Amino acid sequence: MKKLLIVAFATMLGVSAANAQEGVLNGGLNVGIPTGDANDFYGAALGAELNYMFPVADGFTLGPSVQYSHFFGKDIDTALGTVEVSDASYLPISGAARFNVSEKFIVGANLGYAVGLSEDLDGGFYYRPVVGYKIGGTTQLNVSYSGISNDGLEMNNVSLGVMFGL
């Protein structure tokens, strides 16, 4: 299943490259704070994103997106001593939608599947609502909440990021 998703996304990127004059390639970085249960075991999250957005209607774009999310494990004190939590990494593969609310503000969301990259880490349903503020012609600041859900395990974080037109 994981390989199938990766091949499907690579195919979408190939088709996107063939239609380069129609869409916009964006890349960015973000830093986040784990929330909920993830906050008990992880201290920070870093991520990178690459998407290719196609204009669908005036101010509305859709396209494929791939991200890398890394959660840094904490050292947790227990009655039996300190336990070191291993880092966790995911590769979210999703569809992205963005809507320009005004000249400066955007809202959007990503939906897809996050492939677990760390040992003994399953993937799960991926979702990410986004609010962005354009600070230049090709630069945007984002605030987002991302979540990965699988059989009751929730890996969530609130993040601040920056996206650049490539």
Backbone as CSV, one residue per row, in Angstrom:
resi,resn,N_x,N_y,N_z,CA_x,CA_y,CA_z,C_x,C_y,C_z
1,MET,0.820,-1.192,0.000,0.000,0.000,0.000,0.867,1.260,0.000
2,LYS,1.902,1.275,0.847,2.769,2.447,0.925,3.463,2.693,-0.414
3,LYS,3.980,1.626,-1.022,4.665,1.780,-2.307,3.703,2.261,-3.386
4,LEU,2.482,1.770,-3.352,1.478,2.196,-4.322,1.200,3.686,-4.210
5,LEU,1.088,4.195,-2.977,0.854,5.622,-2.776,2.033,6.457,-3.277
6,ILE,3.234,5.999,-3.021,4.415,6.730,-3.468,4.488,6.757,-4.990
7,VAL,4.207,5.625,-5.630,4.213,5.563,-7.093,3.114,6.463,-7.667
8,ALA,1.935,6.469,-7.042,0.836,7.317,-7.515,1.216,8.791,-7.413
9,PHE,1.858,9.171,-6.310,2.256,10.566,-6.151,3.335,10.935,-7.160
10,ALA,4.312,10.042,-7.389,5.365,10.310,-8.365,4.762,10.490,-9.764
11,THR,3.741,9.711,-10.062,3.051,9.848,-11.348,2.369,11.209,-11.460
12,MET,1.718,11.636,-10.360,1.073,12.953,-10.373,2.099,14.063,-10.591
13,LEU,3.271,13.934,-9.959,4.313,14.939,-10.154,4.799,14.944,-11.601
14,GLY,4.906,13.766,-12.212,5.328,13.680,-13.600,4.344,14.356,-14.532
15,VAL,3.069,14.123,-14.306,2.032,14.778,-15.106,2.068,16.280,-14.862
16,SER,2.294,16.667,-13.613,2.378,18.092,-13.283,3.530,18.747,-14.025
17,ALA,4.671,18.079,-14.079,5.839,18.641,-14.756,5.558,18.831,-16.244
18,ALA,4.781,17.925,-16.830,4.453,18.035,-18.246,3.573,19.252,-18.521
19,ASN,2.811,19.684,-17.507,1.925,20.837,-17.650,2.446,22.024,-16.850
20,ALA,3.761,22.206,-16.806,4.386,23.206,-15.935,3.875,24.620,-16.166
21,GLN,3.490,24.955,-17.390,3.038,26.306,-17.654,1.704,26.603,-16.974
22,GLU,0.987,25.606,-16.525,-0.335,25.823,-15.960,-0.335,25.959,-14.445
23,GLY,0.628,25.363,-13.744,0.605,25.345,-12.293,1.783,26.072,-11.672
24,VAL,1.827,26.028,-10.342,2.879,26.688,-9.581,3.482,25.682,-8.599
25,LEU,4.808,25.574,-8.624,5.530,24.714,-7.697,5.910,25.543,-6.471
26,ASN,5.582,25.033,-5.286,5.886,25.713,-4.026,6.670,24.774,-3.119
27,GLY,7.542,25.334,-2.305,8.259,24.569,-1.295,8.352,25.380,-0.026
28,GLY,8.449,24.693,1.094,8.530,25.427,2.338,8.989,24.594,3.516
29,LEU,9.179,25.283,4.630,9.615,24.669,5.881,8.697,25.129,6.994
30,ASN,8.547,24.289,8.033,7.759,24.698,9.187,8.328,24.104,10.458
31,VAL,8.027,24.755,11.565,8.413,24.288,12.891,7.142,24.252,13.726
32,GLY,6.995,23.187,14.520,5.749,23.027,15.251,5.924,22.550,16.673
33,ILE,4.827,22.651,17.398,4.741,22.177,18.773,3.707,21.056,18.794
34,PRO,4.103,19.829,19.196,3.135,18.734,19.292,2.016,19.074,20.280
35,THR,0.813,18.622,19.971,-0.348,18.867,20.824,-0.989,17.535,21.203
36,GLY,-1.873,17.571,22.169,-2.589,16.383,22.600,-1.648,15.338,23.155
37,ASP,-1.937,14.072,22.881,-1.110,12.966,23.375,0.316,13.030,22.865
38,ALA,0.519,13.542,21.657,1.876,13.633,21.096,2.764,14.533,21.945
39,ASN,2.184,15.540,22.595,2.947,16.451,23.440,3.564,15.734,24.641
40,ASP,2.958,14.635,25.076,3.501,13.880,26.211,4.822,13.192,25.863
41,PHE,5.043,12.896,24.579,6.198,12.102,24.171,7.177,12.834,23.249
42,TYR,6.720,13.936,22.634,7.545,14.643,21.659,7.630,16.127,22.024
43,GLY,8.816,16.710,21.859,9.038,18.084,22.269,8.891,19.111,21.166
44,ALA,9.153,18.729,19.930,9.084,19.670,18.809,8.869,18.881,17.523
45,ALA,8.436,19.594,16.497,8.245,18.979,15.179,8.823,19.914,14.123
46,LEU,9.477,19.330,13.143,9.970,20.073,11.984,9.398,19.439,10.737
47,GLY,9.179,20.253,9.708,8.635,19.709,8.488,9.102,20.458,7.259
48,ALA,8.974,19.785,6.135,9.256,20.371,4.825,8.122,19.956,3.898
49,GLU,7.791,20.826,2.962,6.647,20.581,2.082,6.984,20.977,0.654
50,LEU,6.442,20.228,-0.285,6.551,20.530,-1.701,5.188,20.260,-2.322
51,ASN,4.630,21.258,-3.012,3.357,21.033,-3.684,3.335,21.702,-5.052
52,TYR,2.431,21.237,-5.871,2.268,21.773,-7.223,0.796,22.113,-7.399
53,MET,0.498,23.406,-7.424,-0.887,23.856,-7.397,-1.361,24.312,-8.784
54,PHE,-2.514,23.788,-9.168,-3.146,24.131,-10.442,-4.312,25.087,-10.203
55,PRO,-4.409,26.175,-10.968,-5.577,27.049,-10.834,-6.820,26.335,-11.359
56,VAL,-7.877,26.339,-10.549,-9.131,25.689,-10.929,-10.199,26.738,-11.237
57,ALA,-10.229,27.771,-10.417,-11.155,28.889,-10.601,-10.447,30.128,-10.070
58,ASP,-11.069,31.273,-10.231,-10.457,32.517,-9.771,-10.183,32.442,-8.264
59,GLY,-8.902,32.460,-7.885,-8.514,32.431,-6.479,-8.522,31.063,-5.836
60,PHE,-8.772,29.992,-6.598,-8.864,28.641,-6.035,-7.892,27.718,-6.763
61,THR,-7.033,27.018,-5.997,-6.067,26.092,-6.592,-6.150,24.729,-5.916
62,LEU,-5.814,23.699,-6.678,-5.753,22.315,-6.194,-4.473,21.681,-6.704
63,GLY,-3.949,20.700,-5.950,-2.787,19.997,-6.457,-2.246,18.969,-5.484
64,PRO,-1.283,18.180,-5.944,-0.650,17.175,-5.093,0.370,17.820,-4.159
65,SER,0.569,17.193,-3.009,1.514,17.704,-2.030,2.217,16.540,-1.353
66,VAL,3.494,16.716,-1.084,4.249,15.740,-0.309,4.992,16.517,0.775
67,GLN,5.014,15.937,1.969,5.670,16.582,3.090,6.563,15.580,3.801
68,TYR,7.443,16.106,4.614,8.228,15.301,5.540,8.004,15.899,6.920
69,SER,7.566,15.082,7.873,7.317,15.549,9.241,8.168,14.735,10.196
70,HIS,8.908,15.439,11.069,9.791,14.773,12.036,9.460,15.273,13.437
71,PHE,9.112,14.341,14.317,8.811,14.642,15.709,10.006,14.221,16.558
72,PHE,10.505,15.140,17.395,11.666,14.862,18.242,11.202,14.326,19.587
73,GLY,11.669,13.102,19.935,11.275,12.449,21.173,11.837,13.131,22.407
74,LYS,11.098,13.007,23.513,11.504,13.565,24.800,12.142,12.482,25.668
75,ASP,12.839,12.916,26.702,13.256,12.031,27.776,12.197,12.175,28.867
76,ILE,11.567,11.059,29.238,10.464,11.088,30.187,10.908,10.427,31.488
77,ASP,10.722,11.128,32.600,11.039,10.582,33.910,9.878,9.729,34.392
78,THR,10.191,8.486,34.807,9.195,7.576,35.360,9.694,7.093,36.722
79,ALA,8.870,6.325,37.408,9.259,5.772,38.711,10.435,4.808,38.567
80,LEU,10.627,4.247,37.396,11.706,3.282,37.163,12.936,3.921,36.526
81,GLY,12.909,5.237,36.315,14.034,5.932,35.697,13.592,6.729,34.493
82,THR,14.572,7.195,33.745,14.302,8.005,32.560,14.175,7.120,31.333
83,VAL,13.137,7.386,30.554,12.896,6.658,29.309,13.090,7.640,28.158
84,GLU,13.892,7.250,27.186,14.126,8.078,26.013,13.168,7.657,24.904
85,VAL,12.308,8.574,24.463,11.357,8.298,23.391,12.062,8.524,22.053
86,SER,11.970,7.557,21.159,12.581,7.665,19.833,11.862,8.712,18.994
87,ASP,12.606,9.355,18.106,12.015,10.299,17.164,11.056,9.551,16.238
88,ALA,10.104,10.270,15.679,9.142,9.695,14.744,9.129,10.527,13.461
89,SER,9.131,9.854,12.312,9.115,10.537,11.022,7.984,9.998,10.151
90,TYR,7.352,10.900,9.416,6.267,10.553,8.512,6.489,11.220,7.161
91,LEU,5.905,10.628,6.125,5.884,11.190,4.784,4.418,11.350,4.365
92,PRO,3.796,12.492,4.698,2.414,12.715,4.267,2.322,12.968,2.759
93,ILE,1.455,12.228,2.113,1.179,12.384,0.684,-0.292,12.775,0.587
94,SER,-0.559,13.952,0.013,-1.926,14.457,0.102,-2.315,15.274,-1.114
95,GLY,-3.583,15.572,-1.152,-4.109,16.551,-2.080,-4.260,17.857,-1.327
96,ALA,-3.934,18.969,-1.960,-4.004,20.276,-1.309,-4.996,21.165,-2.047
97,ALA,-5.724,21.965,-1.279,-6.644,22.958,-1.835,-6.362,24.285,-1.146
98,ARG,-6.327,25.357,-1.913,-6.091,26.693,-1.368,-7.076,27.677,-1.995
99,PHE,-7.583,28.587,-1.161,-8.514,29.605,-1.620,-8.028,30.964,-1.143
100,ASN,-7.914,31.920,-2.070,-7.518,33.289,-1.736,-8.736,34.030,-1.210
101,VAL,-8.751,34.285,0.100,-9.842,35.022,0.728,-9.752,36.499,0.356
102,SER,-8.518,37.000,0.261,-8.260,38.377,-0.154,-6.917,38.376,-0.883
103,GLU,-6.402,39.565,-1.192,-5.104,39.628,-1.864,-3.983,39.091,-0.992
104,LYS,-4.135,39.166,0.316,-3.066,38.773,1.242,-3.325,37.465,1.988
105,PHE,-4.585,37.074,2.206,-4.894,35.907,3.034,-5.394,34.721,2.210
106,ILE,-4.941,33.538,2.597,-5.423,32.293,1.987,-5.892,31.361,3.098
107,VAL,-6.800,30.482,2.753,-7.198,29.378,3.626,-7.132,28.119,2.781
108,GLY,-6.914,27.001,3.421,-6.835,25.761,2.668,-6.756,24.546,3.559
109,ALA,-6.585,23.419,2.918,-6.476,22.153,3.642,-5.760,21.127,2.779
110,ASN,-5.123,20.186,3.460,-4.525,19.011,2.827,-5.205,17.784,3.410
111,LEU,-5.483,16.794,2.564,-6.036,15.514,3.001,-5.304,14.406,2.281
112,GLY,-4.943,13.355,3.029,-4.250,12.243,2.399,-3.845,11.176,3.382
113,TYR,-2.708,10.563,3.105,-2.190,9.466,3.925,-0.743,9.776,4.284
114,ALA,-0.388,9.576,5.563,0.979,9.780,6.024,1.642,8.411,6.182
115,VAL,2.700,8.187,5.433,3.454,6.941,5.495,4.399,7.022,6.692
116,GLY,4.351,6.027,7.574,5.266,5.989,8.712,6.654,5.592,8.245
117,LEU,7.658,6.414,8.515,9.023,6.142,8.069,9.895,5.541,9.167
118,SER,9.528,5.754,10.423,10.317,5.231,11.533,9.977,3.765,11.777
119,GLU,10.919,3.052,12.377,10.733,1.633,12.655,9.517,1.429,13.555
120,ASP,8.712,0.421,13.234,7.499,0.071,13.992,6.482,1.206,14.064
121,LEU,6.468,2.087,13.078,5.549,3.217,13.061,4.638,3.090,11.855
122,ASP,3.358,2.868,12.113,2.391,2.773,11.029,2.008,4.170,10.563
123,GLY,1.535,4.243,9.354,1.022,5.499,8.837,-0.429,5.666,9.225
124,GLY,-1.062,6.679,8.657,-2.468,6.905,8.947,-3.038,8.044,8.149
125,PHE,-4.319,8.297,8.362,-5.041,9.386,7.710,-4.384,10.713,8.080
126,TYR,-4.142,11.559,7.090,-3.463,12.837,7.295,-4.395,13.984,6.939
127,TYR,-4.442,14.996,7.801,-5.231,16.188,7.542,-4.466,17.411,8.040
128,ARG,-4.680,18.545,7.358,-3.949,19.760,7.715,-4.688,21.006,7.226
129,PRO,-5.459,21.665,8.094,-6.001,22.973,7.726,-4.891,24.028,7.805
130,VAL,-4.941,25.007,6.898,-3.881,26.016,6.772,-4.498,27.407,6.615
131,VAL,-3.873,28.392,7.270,-4.179,29.798,7.049,-2.860,30.459,6.683
132,GLY,-2.854,31.236,5.599,-1.617,31.849,5.142,-1.751,33.345,4.928
133,TYR,-0.608,34.028,5.029,-0.526,35.467,4.780,0.605,35.713,3.797
134,LYS,0.285,36.310,2.664,1.282,36.575,1.628,2.124,37.784,2.016
135,ILE,3.460,37.583,2.044,4.363,38.679,2.403,5.196,39.149,1.214
136,GLY,4.909,38.611,0.068,5.599,39.002,-1.147,4.929,38.324,-2.323
137,GLY,5.486,38.522,-3.497,4.908,37.928,-4.693,4.911,36.405,-4.678
138,THR,5.947,35.800,-4.085,6.047,34.337,-4.081,6.331,33.781,-2.691
139,THR,6.156,34.582,-1.641,6.448,34.138,-0.278,5.201,34.271,0.590
140,GLN,5.010,33.276,1.456,3.811,33.244,2.287,4.145,32.667,3.654
141,LEU,3.626,33.278,4.716,3.722,32.727,6.067,2.469,31.908,6.323
142,ASN,2.620,30.732,6.947,1.493,29.846,7.209,1.405,29.499,8.686
143,VAL,0.194,29.359,9.160,-0.088,28.743,10.456,-0.967,27.548,10.136
144,SER,-0.604,26.382,10.677,-1.388,25.193,10.363,-1.482,24.266,11.563
145,TYR,-2.451,23.394,11.500,-2.627,22.328,12.477,-2.616,21.041,11.670
146,SER,-1.683,20.147,11.939,-1.674,18.898,11.185,-1.891,17.724,12.118
147,GLY,-2.543,16.717,11.581,-2.829,15.530,12.357,-2.666,14.276,11.534
148,ILE,-2.178,13.241,12.197,-2.067,11.914,11.609,-2.801,10.980,12.551
149,SER,-3.801,10.292,12.045,-4.670,9.464,12.878,-4.636,8.017,12.404
150,ASN,-4.367,7.085,13.352,-4.342,5.668,13.020,-4.701,4.855,14.259
151,ASP,-5.852,4.206,14.239,-6.296,3.320,15.316,-6.161,3.944,16.699
152,GLY,-6.623,5.165,16.847,-6.603,5.828,18.144,-5.326,6.573,18.459
153,LEU,-4.255,6.353,17.704,-3.008,7.095,17.901,-3.100,8.383,17.107
154,GLU,-2.896,9.503,17.778,-2.965,10.816,17.139,-1.605,11.494,17.246
155,MET,-1.037,11.874,16.123,0.203,12.664,16.071,-0.175,14.022,15.515
156,ASN,-0.336,15.000,16.402,-0.808,16.320,16.014,0.224,17.379,16.355
157,ASN,0.196,18.483,15.617,1.027,19.628,15.970,0.472,20.903,15.363
158,VAL,0.781,22.002,16.031,0.481,23.335,15.523,1.813,23.883,15.032
159,SER,1.817,24.424,13.814,3.103,24.866,13.266,3.012,26.236,12.595
160,LEU,4.193,26.845,12.505,4.383,28.104,11.800,5.373,27.816,10.691
161,GLY,5.060,28.236,9.476,5.928,27.919,8.355,6.016,29.038,7.343
162,VAL,6.892,28.822,6.394,7.049,29.757,5.289,7.092,28.945,3.995
163,MET,6.394,29.454,2.971,6.348,28.806,1.653,6.921,29.768,0.632
164,PHE,7.648,29.203,-0.344,8.253,29.984,-1.415,7.822,29.418,-2.757
165,GLY,7.560,30.285,-3.710,7.325,29.854,-5.071,8.658,29.431,-5.671
166,LEU,8.704,28.271,-6.311,9.958,27.766,-6.891,9.931,27.833,-8.407
